[in-house]
Amino acid sequence: MEQYIETFLAAMTPIGELRLAIPLALTKFNLTVLEAYFVAVLGNLIPVIVLLLFLEPISEFLIKNSKHFKRFFKWLFNRTRNRIQGHYEVYGYIALVIFVAIPFPVTGAWTGSAAAYLLGIPFWRALGLITTGVLVSGFIVTLASIGAIKIF
């Protein structure tokens, strides 16, 4: 049971996400491919729900009450907006799915949630788009982890 919890928690981390959790589950914990995929995907989606529900009120509160958080959120939001906004204007919602699905650093569910908030995408639509991206990313990372494809 411990290996499932550790995989789940690894998938919840903002930097590791599926890129960490799936290889960890397959190599260290010897989970099956399906176990690794489903536990990691579920773990990766928990922060998405929290972020989509609470990013706006928490960031507004922190910006209002702390110059350090104001500077941090300004940097984060500008960076996220610059990375996806042009693609979003051209490709629409599919840009968010692709952004989340690409298993590279600084892409994924956490940043995708921030992008959805910044682009004003409603909760249920954002959740569906990000979930789709997470499912695709999990598939790519799983294939790369078992040696079926090479990312680099």
VEXLOVEX-687415 format. One record per residue: residue number from 0; residue in one letter; chain; x, y, z of N, C-alpha, C in turn. Coordinates in Angstrom, 2 decimals. Example, Ala and Ser with C-alpha at 12.3 -4.5 7.8 and 13.67 -1.06 7.14 Angstrom:
<pts>
{0 A A {13.19 -5.69 7.80} {12.30 -4.50 7.80} {13.20 -3.30 7.80}}
{1 S A {12.85 -2.25 7.08} {13.67 -1.06 7.14} {12.90 0.03 7.87}}
</pts>
This chain:
<pts>
{0 M A {0.83 -1.20 0.00} {0.00 0.00 0.00} {0.87 1.27 0.00}}
{1 E A {2.02 1.18 0.66} {2.91 2.34 0.77} {3.39 2.82 -0.60}}
{2 Q A {3.66 1.88 -1.52} {4.15 2.27 -2.84} {3.08 3.03 -3.62}}
{3 Y A {1.81 2.72 -3.39} {0.74 3.46 -4.06} {0.65 4.88 -3.52}}
{4 I A {0.78 5.01 -2.21} {0.71 6.33 -1.58} {1.88 7.20 -2.04}}
{5 E A {3.09 6.62 -2.07} {4.26 7.40 -2.50} {4.15 7.80 -3.97}}
{6 T A {3.64 6.91 -4.80} {3.43 7.25 -6.22} {2.41 8.36 -6.34}}
{7 F A {1.31 8.25 -5.62} {0.24 9.24 -5.62} {0.77 10.60 -5.20}}
{8 L A {1.55 10.62 -4.10} {2.10 11.88 -3.60} {3.14 12.47 -4.55}}
{9 A A {3.96 11.62 -5.15} {4.96 12.10 -6.11} {4.28 12.78 -7.29}}
{10 A A {3.14 12.24 -7.71} {2.40 12.83 -8.84} {1.78 14.17 -8.48}}
{11 M A {1.60 14.43 -7.20} {1.01 15.69 -6.76} {2.01 16.83 -6.72}}
{12 T A {3.29 16.54 -6.81} {4.31 17.59 -6.69} {4.33 18.47 -7.93}}
{13 P A {4.55 19.76 -7.76} {4.50 20.66 -8.91} {5.63 20.49 -9.91}}
{14 I A {6.77 20.00 -9.49} {7.87 19.84 -10.43} {7.92 18.42 -10.97}}
{15 G A {7.67 17.45 -10.13} {7.75 16.05 -10.55} {6.58 15.59 -11.40}}
{16 E A {5.39 15.80 -10.89} {4.16 15.36 -11.54} {4.32 13.94 -12.08}}
{17 L A {3.81 13.67 -13.26} {3.87 12.33 -13.85} {5.28 11.96 -14.27}}
{18 R A {6.09 12.96 -14.60} {7.47 12.70 -15.02} {8.28 12.03 -13.92}}
{19 L A {7.90 12.24 -12.69} {8.55 11.61 -11.54} {7.79 10.35 -11.11}}
{20 A A {6.50 10.47 -10.98} {5.70 9.41 -10.35} {5.69 8.10 -11.14}}
{21 I A {5.52 8.17 -12.44} {5.41 6.94 -13.23} {6.73 6.17 -13.26}}
{22 P A {7.86 6.81 -13.59} {9.12 6.05 -13.54} {9.43 5.51 -12.14}}
{23 L A {9.12 6.29 -11.12} {9.32 5.85 -9.74} {8.49 4.61 -9.44}}
{24 A A {7.23 4.63 -9.84} {6.33 3.50 -9.58} {6.79 2.24 -10.32}}
{25 L A {7.29 2.42 -11.52} {7.71 1.27 -12.32} {9.05 0.71 -11.89}}
{26 T A {9.98 1.57 -11.49} {11.33 1.10 -11.18} {11.53 0.79 -9.70}}
{27 K A {11.20 1.72 -8.85} {11.43 1.52 -7.41} {10.37 0.63 -6.78}}
{28 F A {9.12 0.82 -7.17} {8.03 0.11 -6.50} {7.53 -1.11 -7.28}}
{29 N A {8.03 -1.29 -8.50} {7.64 -2.43 -9.34} {6.13 -2.58 -9.52}}
{30 L A {5.44 -1.45 -9.63} {4.01 -1.51 -9.93} {3.85 -1.93 -11.39}}
{31 T A {2.70 -2.47 -11.72} {2.44 -2.77 -13.12} {2.27 -1.47 -13.88}}
{32 V A {2.32 -1.53 -15.18} {2.16 -0.35 -16.01} {0.81 0.31 -15.74}}
{33 L A {-0.24 -0.48 -15.67} {-1.57 0.09 -15.42} {-1.68 0.69 -14.02}}
{34 E A {-1.12 0.02 -13.02} {-1.16 0.56 -11.66} {-0.41 1.89 -11.60}}
{35 A A {0.78 1.92 -12.17} {1.58 3.14 -12.17} {0.84 4.28 -12.86}}
{36 Y A {0.26 3.99 -14.01} {-0.45 5.01 -14.79} {-1.64 5.56 -13.99}}
{37 F A {-2.51 4.69 -13.52} {-3.74 5.17 -12.88} {-3.48 5.86 -11.54}}
{38 V A {-2.58 5.32 -10.73} {-2.28 5.96 -9.44} {-1.65 7.33 -9.67}}
{39 A A {-0.71 7.41 -10.61} {-0.05 8.69 -10.88} {-1.02 9.71 -11.47}}
{40 V A {-1.85 9.30 -12.40} {-2.83 10.23 -12.99} {-3.78 10.76 -11.93}}
{41 L A {-4.29 9.87 -11.09} {-5.19 10.33 -10.02} {-4.48 11.30 -9.09}}
{42 G A {-3.25 10.98 -8.72} {-2.48 11.89 -7.86} {-2.22 13.23 -8.51}}
{43 N A {-2.01 13.23 -9.81} {-1.74 14.47 -10.53} {-2.98 15.35 -10.65}}
{44 L A {-4.15 14.74 -10.62} {-5.39 15.51 -10.79} {-5.89 16.17 -9.50}}
{45 I A {-5.47 15.68 -8.35} {-5.92 16.28 -7.08} {-5.52 17.75 -6.98}}
{46 P A {-4.25 18.10 -7.23} {-3.90 19.52 -7.16} {-4.64 20.38 -8.19}}
{47 V A {-4.99 19.79 -9.33} {-5.72 20.54 -10.35} {-7.04 21.03 -9.79}}
{48 I A {-7.77 20.16 -9.13} {-9.07 20.54 -8.56} {-8.89 21.64 -7.53}}
{49 V A {-7.91 21.48 -6.65} {-7.65 22.48 -5.61} {-7.25 23.81 -6.24}}
{50 L A {-6.33 23.75 -7.21} {-5.87 24.98 -7.86} {-7.00 25.70 -8.59}}
{51 L A {-7.79 24.95 -9.34} {-8.87 25.58 -10.09} {-9.92 26.21 -9.16}}
{52 L A {-10.13 25.60 -8.02} {-11.11 26.14 -7.08} {-10.58 27.33 -6.28}}
{53 F A {-9.29 27.27 -5.91} {-8.80 28.23 -4.92} {-7.69 29.16 -5.40}}
{54 L A {-7.19 29.00 -6.61} {-6.09 29.85 -7.06} {-6.48 31.33 -7.08}}
{55 E A {-7.63 31.62 -7.58} {-8.05 33.02 -7.67} {-8.22 33.66 -6.29}}
{56 P A {-9.03 33.09 -5.39} {-9.19 33.78 -4.10} {-7.90 33.84 -3.27}}
{57 I A {-7.11 32.79 -3.33} {-5.87 32.79 -2.53} {-4.86 33.77 -3.12}}
{58 S A {-4.69 33.75 -4.44} {-3.72 34.68 -5.03} {-4.15 36.13 -4.82}}
{59 E A {-5.43 36.41 -4.95} {-5.90 37.78 -4.71} {-5.66 38.22 -3.28}}
{60 F A {-5.90 37.32 -2.33} {-5.65 37.64 -0.92} {-4.16 37.90 -0.68}}
{61 L A {-3.31 37.00 -1.20} {-1.87 37.14 -0.99} {-1.30 38.38 -1.68}}
{62 I A {-1.77 38.66 -2.89} {-1.33 39.86 -3.61} {-1.70 41.12 -2.83}}
{63 K A {-2.88 41.10 -2.29} {-3.40 42.26 -1.55} {-2.64 42.49 -0.24}}
{64 N A {-2.13 41.40 0.36} {-1.55 41.50 1.69} {-0.04 41.30 1.78}}
{65 S A {0.64 41.07 0.66} {2.08 40.83 0.73} {2.76 41.30 -0.55}}
{66 K A {3.74 42.17 -0.39} {4.46 42.64 -1.58} {5.30 41.52 -2.19}}
{67 H A {5.76 40.56 -1.37} {6.55 39.44 -1.88} {5.68 38.52 -2.75}}
{68 F A {4.49 38.22 -2.25} {3.58 37.39 -3.04} {3.09 38.14 -4.27}}
{69 K A {2.92 39.44 -4.15} {2.51 40.23 -5.30} {3.55 40.11 -6.41}}
{70 R A {4.83 40.23 -6.05} {5.91 40.11 -7.01} {5.98 38.68 -7.59}}
{71 F A {5.84 37.67 -6.71} {5.89 36.28 -7.15} {4.77 35.97 -8.13}}
{72 F A {3.53 36.33 -7.78} {2.39 36.03 -8.66} {2.46 36.81 -9.96}}
{73 K A {2.97 38.03 -9.89} {3.14 38.80 -11.12} {4.10 38.07 -12.06}}
{74 W A {5.23 37.60 -11.51} {6.20 36.84 -12.31} {5.57 35.55 -12.85}}
{75 L A {4.93 34.79 -11.98} {4.33 33.51 -12.38} {3.26 33.70 -13.44}}
{76 F A {2.37 34.64 -13.20} {1.26 34.85 -14.13} {1.74 35.40 -15.47}}
{77 N A {2.69 36.33 -15.45} {3.23 36.85 -16.71} {3.92 35.75 -17.50}}
{78 R A {4.71 34.94 -16.81} {5.43 33.85 -17.46} {4.46 32.84 -18.07}}
{79 T A {3.46 32.45 -17.30} {2.48 31.49 -17.79} {1.67 32.07 -18.94}}
{80 R A {1.25 33.31 -18.77} {0.46 33.97 -19.82} {1.27 34.06 -21.12}}
{81 N A {2.54 34.43 -21.01} {3.39 34.55 -22.20} {3.62 33.21 -22.89}}
{82 R A {3.70 32.14 -22.11} {3.97 30.82 -22.69} {2.77 30.25 -23.44}}
{83 I A {1.56 30.59 -23.04} {0.41 29.91 -23.65} {-0.54 30.85 -24.39}}
{84 Q A {-0.57 32.12 -24.06} {-1.60 32.99 -24.60} {-1.62 33.05 -26.13}}
{85 G A {-0.48 33.18 -26.77} {-0.46 33.23 -28.23} {-0.97 31.95 -28.85}}
{86 H A {-0.58 30.82 -28.27} {-1.06 29.53 -28.76} {-2.55 29.39 -28.51}}
{87 Y A {-3.01 29.89 -27.36} {-4.42 29.80 -27.01} {-5.28 30.60 -28.00}}
{88 E A {-4.78 31.78 -28.38} {-5.54 32.61 -29.32} {-5.68 31.93 -30.68}}
{89 V A {-4.65 31.17 -31.09} {-4.67 30.51 -32.39} {-5.41 29.18 -32.33}}
{90 Y A {-5.09 28.36 -31.31} {-5.60 26.99 -31.28} {-6.75 26.77 -30.31}}
{91 G A {-7.07 27.75 -29.50} {-8.18 27.61 -28.57} {-7.88 26.62 -27.46}}
{92 Y A {-8.91 25.89 -27.07} {-8.79 24.99 -25.93} {-7.76 23.88 -26.14}}
{93 I A {-7.55 23.47 -27.39} {-6.59 22.40 -27.66} {-5.18 22.81 -27.22}}
{94 A A {-4.90 24.11 -27.22} {-3.57 24.59 -26.78} {-3.34 24.22 -25.32}}
{95 L A {-4.36 24.33 -24.49} {-4.22 23.98 -23.08} {-3.99 22.48 -22.92}}
{96 V A {-4.71 21.67 -23.67} {-4.52 20.22 -23.62} {-3.09 19.86 -24.00}}
{97 I A {-2.61 20.43 -25.09} {-1.25 20.14 -25.55} {-0.21 20.62 -24.54}}
{98 F A {-0.43 21.81 -24.00} {0.49 22.36 -23.00} {0.62 21.44 -21.80}}
{99 V A {-0.49 20.89 -21.34} {-0.47 19.98 -20.19} {0.11 18.63 -20.59}}
{100 A A {-0.18 18.19 -21.81} {0.22 16.85 -22.25} {1.71 16.70 -22.50}}
{101 I A {2.38 17.78 -22.83} {3.82 17.70 -23.13} {4.57 17.49 -21.82}}
{102 P A {5.26 16.35 -21.69} {5.92 16.04 -20.41} {7.31 16.66 -20.26}}
{103 F A {7.37 17.96 -20.33} {8.62 18.69 -20.15} {8.52 19.51 -18.87}}
{104 P A {9.67 19.91 -18.31} {9.62 20.79 -17.14} {8.85 22.07 -17.44}}
{105 V A {8.15 22.55 -16.46} {7.34 23.77 -16.50} {6.12 23.65 -17.41}}
{106 T A {5.78 22.45 -17.80} {4.48 22.20 -18.43} {3.81 21.16 -17.55}}
{107 G A {2.54 21.01 -17.67} {1.85 20.00 -16.87} {0.62 20.56 -16.21}}
{108 A A {0.10 19.78 -15.28} {-1.19 20.09 -14.66} {-1.13 21.35 -13.79}}
{109 W A {-0.05 21.53 -13.05} {0.04 22.72 -12.19} {0.05 24.00 -13.02}}
{110 T A {0.93 24.07 -13.99} {1.03 25.26 -14.81} {-0.21 25.41 -15.69}}
{111 G A {-0.74 24.29 -16.14} {-1.98 24.32 -16.93} {-3.13 24.88 -16.13}}
{112 S A {-3.18 24.57 -14.84} {-4.23 25.12 -13.98} {-4.08 26.63 -13.84}}
{113 A A {-2.84 27.09 -13.68} {-2.60 28.53 -13.61} {-2.98 29.19 -14.93}}
{114 A A {-2.64 28.55 -16.04} {-2.99 29.10 -17.36} {-4.50 29.18 -17.54}}
{115 A A {-5.20 28.14 -17.11} {-6.67 28.14 -17.23} {-7.28 29.30 -16.43}}
{116 Y A {-6.75 29.50 -15.23} {-7.20 30.62 -14.41} {-6.92 31.95 -15.11}}
{117 L A {-5.70 32.12 -15.61} {-5.32 33.37 -16.26} {-6.11 33.63 -17.54}}
{118 L A {-6.47 32.56 -18.24} {-7.23 32.71 -19.48} {-8.73 32.79 -19.24}}
{119 G A {-9.15 32.66 -17.98} {-10.56 32.78 -17.64} {-11.40 31.59 -18.09}}
{120 I A {-10.81 30.42 -18.20} {-11.55 29.24 -18.62} {-12.38 28.76 -17.42}}
{121 P A {-13.67 28.53 -17.59} {-14.52 28.09 -16.48} {-14.06 26.75 -15.90}}
{122 F A {-14.36 26.54 -14.62} {-13.88 25.39 -13.86} {-14.07 24.06 -14.58}}
{123 W A {-15.30 23.71 -14.94} {-15.56 22.37 -15.50} {-14.88 22.18 -16.85}}
{124 R A {-14.86 23.21 -17.66} {-14.17 23.11 -18.95} {-12.67 22.96 -18.72}}
{125 A A {-12.11 23.77 -17.82} {-10.68 23.68 -17.52} {-10.33 22.30 -16.96}}
{126 L A {-11.17 21.79 -16.07} {-10.91 20.47 -15.49} {-10.91 19.40 -16.58}}
{127 G A {-11.85 19.47 -17.50} {-11.89 18.50 -18.59} {-10.68 18.59 -19.51}}
{128 L A {-10.29 19.80 -19.85} {-9.14 19.99 -20.73} {-7.84 19.54 -20.07}}
{129 I A {-7.67 19.91 -18.81} {-6.45 19.53 -18.09} {-6.43 18.02 -17.86}}
{130 T A {-7.56 17.43 -17.53} {-7.63 15.97 -17.37} {-7.23 15.27 -18.66}}
{131 T A {-7.70 15.75 -19.78} {-7.33 15.17 -21.07} {-5.82 15.27 -21.27}}
{132 G A {-5.25 16.42 -20.98} {-3.80 16.60 -21.10} {-3.03 15.68 -20.17}}
{133 V A {-3.51 15.51 -18.94} {-2.86 14.62 -17.97} {-2.91 13.17 -18.46}}
{134 L A {-4.05 12.76 -19.00} {-4.17 11.39 -19.52} {-3.17 11.14 -20.65}}
{135 V A {-3.06 12.11 -21.56} {-2.11 11.98 -22.67} {-0.68 12.00 -22.15}}
{136 S A {-0.37 12.91 -21.25} {0.97 12.99 -20.68} {1.34 11.69 -19.98}}
{137 G A {0.41 11.15 -19.23} {0.65 9.88 -18.55} {0.96 8.76 -19.53}}
{138 F A {0.25 8.76 -20.64} {0.48 7.76 -21.68} {1.89 7.92 -22.26}}
{139 I A {2.28 9.15 -22.56} {3.61 9.43 -23.12} {4.70 9.04 -22.13}}
{140 V A {4.56 9.45 -20.88} {5.57 9.15 -19.87} {5.66 7.64 -19.63}}
{141 T A {4.53 6.97 -19.62} {4.53 5.51 -19.43} {5.26 4.83 -20.58}}
{142 L A {4.95 5.23 -21.81} {5.63 4.63 -22.96} {7.14 4.90 -22.91}}
{143 A A {7.51 6.11 -22.53} {8.93 6.43 -22.42} {9.59 5.63 -21.29}}
{144 S A {8.88 5.44 -20.20} {9.43 4.74 -19.05} {9.66 3.25 -19.32}}
{145 I A {8.84 2.68 -20.18} {9.02 1.24 -20.49} {9.88 1.05 -21.73}}
{146 G A {10.37 2.15 -22.29} {11.28 2.08 -23.44} {10.61 1.93 -24.77}}
{147 A A {9.30 2.14 -24.83} {8.58 2.01 -26.10} {8.80 3.21 -27.01}}
{148 I A {9.08 4.38 -26.42} {9.41 5.58 -27.20} {10.56 6.29 -26.52}}
{149 K A {11.23 7.14 -27.26} {12.29 7.97 -26.70} {11.86 9.43 -26.84}}
{150 I A {11.93 10.14 -25.74} {11.55 11.56 -25.75} {12.73 12.40 -26.22}}
{151 F A {13.93 12.05 -25.82} {15.13 12.80 -26.22} {16.01 11.91 -27.04}}
</pts>
